[in-house]
Amino acid sequence: MRAADDLLVDVGFQAVTVGSIAERAGVSKQTIYRWWRSKTDILLDVLEEDLRDTASWPPRPESAQAALEGHVTHLSRVFTRSATGRVLFMLIGHALQDATTAAVLRDQVLDRERGHDRARLQEVLATASPGTLPRQEADQLLDLLAGPVFYRAFMTGRSPDPGFAGRLVSTVLTCRQGAPPDGAAPADPPS
């Protein structure tokens, strides 16, 4: 899997073959085919392992704002500076042309990561305000946090400026169905 990851970064998705992965790993193609059907299957496993190994939430945040800023900053680094981000973007590109890859990427790899992020978000926000954050609202908040980071990384290839995470998190927490961020006074409802 490491050989596939390294090769993908070195030569790009189109140039990677099962044969080149086998050669880089020092194994036979038959060994690879015993475990995976294609280079895409290998790369999906690489991405899943990379996402599992990457700590995306601070262990003991001082506040919901700090926890979410840490997560946004982490996502920014993953999308712009890591092999994990390069694998993700290349698999997304391939998924646009291959429905099977799209389904596996969404339903098996990214859905598991989203479930982890949802649970952490619910945990973090439970410390800031009483009550359980419903799944639908947690998913919407994750979209609001990750969407701008992904868009910026994709469009510019660069990490956001240093204040971006703080501004994004403050905006999301302020807009959260009228809920105030970390003890601030609630905003007046729109008239």
C-alpha positions in Angstrom: 0.0 0.0 0.0 2.9 2.4 0.8 4.4 1.6 -2.6 1.1 2.5 -4.3 0.8 5.7 -2.3 4.4 6.8 -3.1 4.0 5.9 -6.8 0.8 7.9 -7.1 2.5 10.9 -5.7 5.5 10.5 -8.0 3.9 9.7 -11.3 0.1 10.4 -11.0 -3.0 8.3 -11.2 -2.9 7.5 -15.0 0.7 6.3 -14.9 0.2 4.0 -11.9 -0.4 0.3 -12.8 -0.6 -2.8 -10.8 2.7 -3.8 -12.4 4.4 -0.6 -11.4 3.1 -1.0 -7.8 4.4 -4.6 -7.7 7.8 -3.5 -8.9 8.0 -0.6 -6.4 6.9 -3.0 -3.6 9.3 -5.8 -4.6 6.5 -8.3 -5.0 4.8 -10.1 -7.9 1.6 -8.9 -9.6 0.0 -12.2 -8.5 0.6 -11.2 -4.9 -1.2 -7.9 -5.4 -4.1 -9.5 -7.2 -4.5 -11.9 -4.4 -5.6 -9.0 -2.2 -6.9 -6.3 -4.6 -8.7 -6.3 -8.0 -7.2 -3.1 -9.3 -5.0 -0.1 -8.6 -8.1 1.8 -7.6 -8.9 -0.8 -4.9 -5.4 -0.4 -3.5 -5.6 3.4 -3.4 -9.0 3.3 -1.7 -7.5 1.1 1.0 -4.5 3.5 1.2 -6.8 6.5 1.6 -8.9 4.7 4.3 -5.8 3.8 6.2 -4.4 7.3 5.9 -7.6 8.8 7.2 -7.8 6.4 10.1 -4.1 7.2 11.1 -4.6 11.0 10.9 -5.8 12.6 14.1 -8.2 15.3 12.9 -9.7 16.5 16.3 -7.7 17.9 19.2 -7.7 15.5 22.2 -8.8 18.0 24.9 -10.0 21.2 23.4 -10.5 24.2 25.6 -13.7 25.2 23.8 -15.9 24.3 20.9 -14.3 27.2 18.9 -10.8 25.8 19.6 -11.8 22.2 18.7 -13.5 23.2 15.4 -10.6 25.5 14.5 -8.2 22.6 15.1 -10.3 20.4 12.9 -10.5 23.0 10.1 -6.8 23.6 10.3 -6.2 19.9 10.1 -8.4 19.5 7.0 -6.6 22.4 5.4 -3.3 20.6 5.9 -4.6 17.3 4.6 -6.1 18.8 1.5 -3.0 21.0 0.6 0.1 19.4 2.1 -0.2 15.7 2.5 0.0 12.6 0.4 -3.5 11.7 1.9 -4.9 14.8 0.2 -3.3 14.0 -3.1 -4.7 10.5 -3.0 -8.1 11.8 -2.1 -8.1 14.4 -5.0 -6.9 11.8 -7.5 -9.6 9.3 -6.4 -12.3 12.0 -6.6 -11.1 12.7 -10.2 -11.3 9.0 -11.1 -14.7 8.7 -9.3 -16.1 11.3 -11.6 -15.6 8.9 -14.5 -16.2 5.6 -12.7 -19.5 5.0 -10.7 -18.1 2.0 -8.8 -15.1 4.0 -7.5 -17.5 6.8 -6.6 -19.8 4.5 -4.6 -16.9 2.8 -2.8 -15.2 6.1 -2.0 -18.4 7.7 -0.7 -20.1 4.7 1.0 -17.2 2.9 2.5 -14.3 5.2 2.9 -15.6 8.8 3.4 -18.8 7.7 5.1 -16.8 6.1 7.9 -14.7 9.2 8.3 -17.9 11.4 8.4 -19.4 9.2 11.1 -16.2 9.7 13.2 -16.3 13.5 12.6 -20.0 13.6 13.4 -19.5 11.8 16.7 -16.6 14.2 17.6 -18.6 17.3 16.6 -21.6 16.1 18.7 -19.3 15.5 21.6 -17.6 18.9 21.3 -20.8 20.8 20.9 -22.4 18.9 23.9 -19.8 20.5 26.1 -20.7 24.0 24.8 -24.5 23.7 25.1 -26.8 21.1 26.7 -28.7 18.6 24.6 -27.9 16.3 21.8 -27.0 17.6 18.4 -29.3 15.8 15.9 -27.5 13.8 13.1 -28.9 16.0 10.3 -27.7 19.2 12.0 -24.3 17.7 12.7 -24.0 16.7 9.1 -24.9 20.2 8.0 -22.4 21.7 10.3 -19.7 19.4 9.0 -20.6 20.5 5.4 -20.4 24.1 6.4 -16.9 23.6 8.0 -15.3 21.3 5.4 -16.9 22.7 2.2 -15.0 26.0 2.2 -11.7 24.3 3.2 -12.1 21.8 0.4 -13.1 24.4 -2.1 -10.2 26.7 -1.3 -7.7 23.8 -1.4 -9.0 22.6 -4.7 -9.2 26.1 -6.3 -5.9 27.4 -5.1 -3.9 24.5 -3.9 -2.8 26.5 -1.0 -3.7 26.5 2.7 -6.0 29.4 3.8 -4.5 32.4 5.6 -4.0 32.1 9.3 -7.3 33.7 10.4 -9.4 31.7 8.0 -10.2 28.8 10.5 -11.2 31.2 13.2 -13.5 33.3 11.0 -15.0 30.2 9.4 -15.7 28.5 12.8 -17.1 31.7 14.3 -19.4 32.2 11.4 -20.7 28.6 11.5 -21.2 28.7 15.3 -23.0 32.0 15.1 -25.3 30.9 12.3 -26.0 27.5 13.9 -29.8 27.8 14.0 -29.5 30.9 16.2 -27.2 29.2 18.7 -24.5 31.4 20.2 -20.9 30.3 20.0 -19.5 29.3 23.4 -21.7 31.3 25.7 -22.1 34.5 23.6 -25.5 36.2 23.7 -27.9 34.7 21.1 -28.4 36.7 18.0 -31.8 38.4 17.4 -33.9 36.3 15.0 -34.3 37.9 11.5 -37.5 39.9 11.1 
